[in-house]
Amino acid sequence: MGLITYLTTIRFEAGAARDIGSDLTTLKIDRPLVVTDAGIIAAGLIDRLASGVPALKSAPIFSDVPTNPTEEAALAALEIYREQGSDGVIAVGGGSPIDLAKAV
């Protein structure tokens, strides 16, 4: 299993998405903010994830992630996090969404 755990947990392997629901339950996250990019959305990956994870069906999504995340983007995502009453962050994608999610 590809797994990195330090202050956050990063799953990277085929089928890793199947663990998101249990991760949310373990962490007691009910209202996550999803941080991703436009390519992931266009590929339909967020919709596929949400179909199996009830908390993601109504989760706010921040997808305006620059290639190299900026303070401005982090603050914009943080504003959505606060406005929506989010209680956790899920990054879907590569390094840029992950870095931005960590900043939030």
N, C-alpha and C positions, 0 to 999 in steps of 0.2 A: 504494500500500500504506500502510495506517495503521500506523506503527511509531514507538515512542518508545524510545530507548536512552540510558541514563545509567548508573547503577550497576546497574540492572535493565533488562530488556527488556519492553515492554508491546506486545502485538499487539491491534489493534482493527479488525477488518473482517470481512465475511462470509467464512467459510472459514478464519479464522485458526487454528482448532484443528488444522488439518492439519499445522501446523509444530511442534507440541509435541514429537513424537517426535524430530525432527531437532534441536530445541533441546536436549533432554535429552542426546542423544548428543554434541553439540558441547560442552556444559558438563560432560560426564562425570558426569551425575547418574543414579544407578541406583535410589535409594530416596527419591523425593520425598515431601514432605508436601503434601497438597492442602488449601488454605485456601479455603473457599467459604461459602455460606450455605444455609439450609434451603430457600429458594425455588429455588435452582439444582438442589439435589438432587431436590426434588419434581418439577421439570420434566424430570428424567431426563438432564440434560446431563452429569453426571459419568459415568454409565453409558455414554453415547454416546462420550465421550472415551476412556474405558478400553477400549472395544471396538477402538479403532485404535492404542492405545499400550500395549504390554505392561507397562511400568513402572507404569502407573496401575491395573492390574487388582488389585494387592495393596497399593497405596499407602494409608497411613493418611490419614484425612480429618478435618479440624477444621472443623466447620460451625456452631459456637456463636459466630458473629460478631455482636456488637452493631452497631446502626446507626452509632454512633460508637465505634470500637474503644477499649477500655480497657486499662490496664496489666494488669489481672487476666486479661483474655482473651488478651493477648499471652503472658503467663507460662504460661497453660494450654496454649496451642498449642505453646509452646517445650518444655514438659514432654513432650508427645506426640512432638515432633520428636526429642528426645533419647532417649526410651524406645524408639522405633522404629528408632533408628540412621539417621535420614534424613540425606541429604547435599545437599538442595536443597529449595526451596519453589516450588509453583505456585499462583498465585491465580487462581480462576475466579469471575468476577462483576464487580461494580462497585467503587466506591471503597472501601467498607468492607472487603471481603476483600483488596483490594490493599494498603490501609494496614496491615491486621493482618499480612499476609504479610511486608511490609517490616519490621515490628517484630520478627518472628521472626528 
